Structures are given as structure tokens and as C-alpha cells.
Amino acid sequence: MELINFNYWKIYLLTIIGFIFLYLSFFKIYPYIFKNYVLKLFRKYGLYISFEGKGFIHPFYFKAHNLHVKFQYKKEIDSFEFDCVRIHFKIKFLPLLIGKVKIYDIHFFHPYLFYENKLNSFLKIHLLPDQRRVCFENFNIHKGEVYVIDYLLPGPYKLRLTNIDIKNAKMDLATPVNLLFFIESGKANIDNGTIIAKTKLNEKIPIGSLILKDIKWISVMGINIPFFGTKFDLNVYYSHQSPKYTQIKGYLHLTGNSQENDIGIPFEFTIKWEDYKLPMDLALQKLIENIFATVQPKFIEKGILLIGKEVFDRIKKTPE
């Protein structure tokens, strides 16, 4: 009974706070308070945010330009910088009353993210919210770029994605890798390679494809793998059987330059999304593990893939 009463009081309190902020916004007080006072509270935690424009025009609509975000709390943990020429998004009010956050109609124009990974990703798993607790809908990126340096991998490992264009994507913050499988249309470049994503989101059973073309092994593995050549192609086809499961089927071309008469090495597995409540790097690692575990190579290809799997197992991230 105490728990029920607590939840009612929480809902009541959130409702009152929401209406107060909504009321203040009509007098243009809320944007001033947010920009000049609220943002300063984050600085003691190493988070600095600045932008031009009003920002939160009201509590459920944010619009600004020349946004700059920087997080650098301690040297031993992750840090990042984010810049965006123009940004706007909306927040749904009703989900807040039941403790959920749904952000929609998100548009990033010419965003740039620089991220340094320093903390063991297994220690970040508990920071992820519950599934369907924080969701993004109609997520769009216009000419974006991402540069990641991972000090936990040999090198350190560096990854740069450029010319990122994403139209109408969905993402659950609990399983961020699902962004790759819920993009209506999108593309990006890794060096001279290309990534193309397409999904028919409005179908009864949404289906889609994720195509990687002319991707350098060193771009995704951090090193060149013996006998693998310098590039590869990867064709992934998927169908969302339910909110909990996605069926994956694809073909790997070890040396790139896939041709119409060259089907590639087939693989197939099922994504159970509750098993992918992981940071992006660990989720991608899990996808690669599933590809290696389910490929169906011919005799010569089997030996080559065995070498690749051994190399991957040596450099992949572990809890220790």
C-alpha cells in the first residue's frame, strides 16, 4: 500500500511540476532559467553545455543552434565533445507520468561527436536504463560525423564515420545497437567504405537490410587479419518478428568486391533484444561473435575464418 501511495504522489508531483514549467514558459521565464541557472548545475559533474537560441522554448520542445556539449569529469573515465550547427527535438508529456521518457522529431544538422573510451565497458552496463524506459523516435541526422578513440583496444583503436545521414530512425537507449536495425533510410562512410541501411518500418513484420561495402578490416578490427585481404563486404537482412526478437540472415565476403554470382559465406542467427542490453561497443562485439559462430563456410574458407576468430578472440573486450 505504501508503494502504491508513493507512486501516486510521484505522478501527482510530476504533473504539478510539468504544469508549472509550462505556465512559466508562456512568459519566457523558463528558457532564461534553464540557460542561465539549470545548465550551471551540471558543471560540477564535468558537463558543460552552451548554445545559441532559447533552447527549451517550453519544457517539451528544445530548439537551438551552435550547440556545444563537453563532458570530462575524471581522466580515467570516458569523455566526449559534441557540436551541432542546429538541433531541435520534442518530448512527449504523458509518458513522463509513468516514469518513461520518449523523445521524438529529433533533428541534428551537421553534428560532430568526438568520444574517448577509457572505462571498461562492462562497468557501464548497470548505467543503462530498463528497456523501453528511454526511447527515441523519428531520429534524424543530417551530414554528421563520429570519431571514436578506444584506449581499451590495441593501438589505441580509432574509428571515424563520416557523411552520416539518417532518416526516421528509432532507438531504445537500453539497447543502443538497435539503432542500426530501425533506420528507414541511412548511409555513412568508413574511410572509403560505405554503410547503407534501409527498413520498411510500417510493415506488419518490419524488414530491412544493412549493407557494408568495401570496408577495411583494420577499420573495424583495429588490425589486418592474415589471409583476409584488406577489405570485406557484409550483407545483412533482418525481420523484426516481435519487439523482443529479430531474425538475422546475411552473407560475408572476406575479400570485398562482392559480385552477383558470388553469394558469399552465409550466416544466420536470432537477436534476443534483452541479451543486447549493452553499450554500443559490446553489442557490436556480440553481433560479430554471432556471425563467427553461425557462418557456414566451405573447406578453404573454414580455415581462414578460424584464423580470424582466433584473432578476434584475442583482442575482444572482456570483463577483466
N, C-alpha and C positions, 0 to 999 in steps of 0.2 A: 504493500500500500504506500509506503514511503517513497518507493521508486516511482510509482505512478504519479504521485503528487509532485515529485521533483521534476518529472518530465513535463507536466502541465505548467509548472512555474517557469520552466526553461522556455517553453513555447510562448507563454504569455510575455516573458521578458523580452525575447527576440522580436515579438510583434510590436511591442511598445517602442523598443529602440529603433526598429525599422521605420515606423511612422514618424518618430521624432526627427530622424535624419531626413526623411522625405519632406517633412514640413520645413526644415531649415534650408533645404536645397532651393525652395521656391524664392527665398530671399538671398540666394547666392552666398550664404554663410558657409554651407558645408564645403564647397570647393576650397574656400580660403582656409578653413580649419584643417582640412586634410593635407593641403600642400604645405602649410606653414607650421603645423604642430604635429599631426599624426605621423608624417614621414620621419620627423626627427627622432621619434621614439625608437625606430629601428636601428639607429646608428650605433647604439651601444652594443648591438649584436653583430656589427660589421656590415650591415646592409645599408647602402646609400642609394637613394632614388632621386632623380631630378628629371624634370620635363618642362616643356613649354605648353601653355594652354591651361585650361581649367582642371583637367584630369577627371575626377569624378564629378560630372555635371550634376548627377544625383546619385544616391547610394547604389544604383543598379545599372549605371551607364558610365563608362570611362572612355574619354577621348583626349588624346594628346599628341604632340609631335616632338621630335628630337628627344626622345626618351633615353635616359642613361641609367642603367642599374649596375651596381657593383657590389659583390659580396666577397669579403676577405676578413674572416674572423680570427683564425689561427693558422699559422704556417703549415701545420700538419694535417689540416682538413681541406676539403675541396674549396676552390674559389672560382669565380666566374665574373665576366663582364658582358653586359647585353646592351646593344644600341639599336634603336629603331627610329626611322625617319618619321613614321606615322603609325599610330595604333588606335584601335577602338574595339570595344567588346561590351557585352551586356551580361547581367547576372539575373537569373530567374529568382523571383522573390519567394514563391510558395515552397520550393524545396528547402529553403533555409529554415522553415518552421519545423521540419523533421530532421534537422541536422545534416542536410546534404547541400552540396554546392554544385550548381550547374551553370557554367559559363558558355555563352553562345554568341554567334555572329562575330567571331574573332577575326580580326584582320591585322596582320603585321606587314608593313610596307618597308622593304629593304632592311630587314633585321640582320644583325650580326651577333653571334654568340661565340665567345671565347671561354672555354671551360678547361680547368686543370683538375684532373682526378688524382687525388693523393691518398684518400682514405679507403681502406679495404671495403669493397662494395657489399660484402656480406654483412658488414656492420650497419649498412643503410637500410636493410630490408625492413626492419621494425619501424622505420620512419614513414613507410608508405601507408596511405590510408586504406581502409577496407574497400573492397570492390564496390563500384557504383556509388561511392561516397562523394568523390570529386570527379566530375566529368566535363569534357569539353565537346561542344557540338558546333557544326559549321565552322570549323577551324581552317583558316586560310593564311598562306604565306605567299608574299609577292617578292620575288628576287631576293631570297635570303641566303645566308652563308653561316656555316658552323665550323669551328676549328676546335678540335679536342686534343689535349696532350694528356696521356695516361702514364703516370710515373710508376704504376704498379706492373707494367708490362715492359719487356726488354726494349731498349732504345734511347729514351722512352718512346712509346708508341704514339704516333701522330696521325690524325685523321682530319681531312678537310673536305667538306661538302660545299659545293658552290652552285649558283643558279637554281636555288631551291624554289620551286613553285608548287604549291599545294592548294587544291580546291575542294572545299566541303569535306573535311575530314572529321573523324570522331576519335576521342581518346579517353580512356579511363586512367586516371593518374595512378591507380593501384597496379595497373599492368601497362606501363607506357609503351611497350613494344607493340601493342595492338594498333597503335597509330599506323604502322606500315600496312595493315590489312583492312583499314577502314578509310581509305582515301578514294574519293570519287574519281579524281584525276590528279596526277602529280608527277614531277620529274626532278632530277638533280644530277649533278656531276661529281664523280670522284676522280680527280686528275682528268684523264681523257676518257674515262669510262662514263657510262650513263645508267641511271636508275629510272625506271618508268613504272608507275603504279596506277591501276585502274580498278574500280569496284562499282558494281551495279547495286547501290545501297537500297534502292527502292523495290528490289525483287523480294518475293516471299522468302526465298532462300538466297541471300546475297552471295554473289560470286565475283571473283576478281583475279587479277594477275599482278605479279611483281617480277619485273624483268631487269636483270643486271647484265649489262653488255660491255665487253672489253674492260673488265675490272682487273686491275693489277693485284696479284696475290699479296704483294708487300703492303698494299693499301688497307687490306682487311686483316691480314695475319701479322703484319709488322716485319715479316721476313719472307724471302723467297724460299719455296719448298722444292727440293730436288725432284727432277723428272716432271714437274707440274707445268713447266713453261712459265711465261711471265704473266699471262692473263687468263681469265676464265669468263665463261658466261653462265648465268643461272636463270632458269625459267621456273617460276613458282606459280602454281594455280591453286586457288583455295575456294572453299564454300563454307559459309557460316551456317552450320547445321542447327545451332541454337546459340543463345547468349553465352553458353558455357563451353561450347566445343566448336572448333574449326578444323575442317579436313584439309590437309595439305598434300599436294601431289606436284612433283616437279622433275626437272632434268638438269643435270650438271654437265657442263662442257669443260673439261680440265684445261684445255689449251686455248680456249676462246674461239672466236671466228666460227660460231655455230652456223651450220648450213641446213637447208631444208631437208636434205637426205641424211643428215646426222641428228638423230633424235637426242643423243646424249645419254648419260647414265641416270636411270630413273630412281626416284626415291619417293616414299610416301609415309606419312605419319599423321597423327591427330594432336592438335593443340588443346589441352585442357587448361582453360584460362586461369583457374585457381592455382595451377602449378607455375604460372608465369607472373606471380606477384613478386617481381624482382626489378631492381634498377635496370636501366636500358642495356648496359654492357653485359650483365649477367644473363639477361633474357636473350640477347643476340647470341651469346655463347651457348645457351641451351638449344637454340634453334640449329646452330652449327653441329652440336653434338647429335641432335636427332637426324640431321642429314647424313652424317658419317655412319650412324647406327642403322639406317634403313636403306642406304644405297644398294643397288643390285648390279654390281659391275661384272664385266666379262673377266676372263682369266688374267690378261695383262693389266687391265685397269685395276683389278683387285690388289695386286702388288703395289701399284703406285698409290692407291688410296690408303693402304696400310701404312705406308711411309708418312703420308700426310696426316693421318690420325695420330701417329706417334709424336710428330712434331707439335700438333695442336695440343695434345695431352700434356706436353712438357711446358708449354707457355701459357696455358689457360689459367684463369684465376681460381684459387681455392680458398676455403675459409681460413686457413692458417696464415 
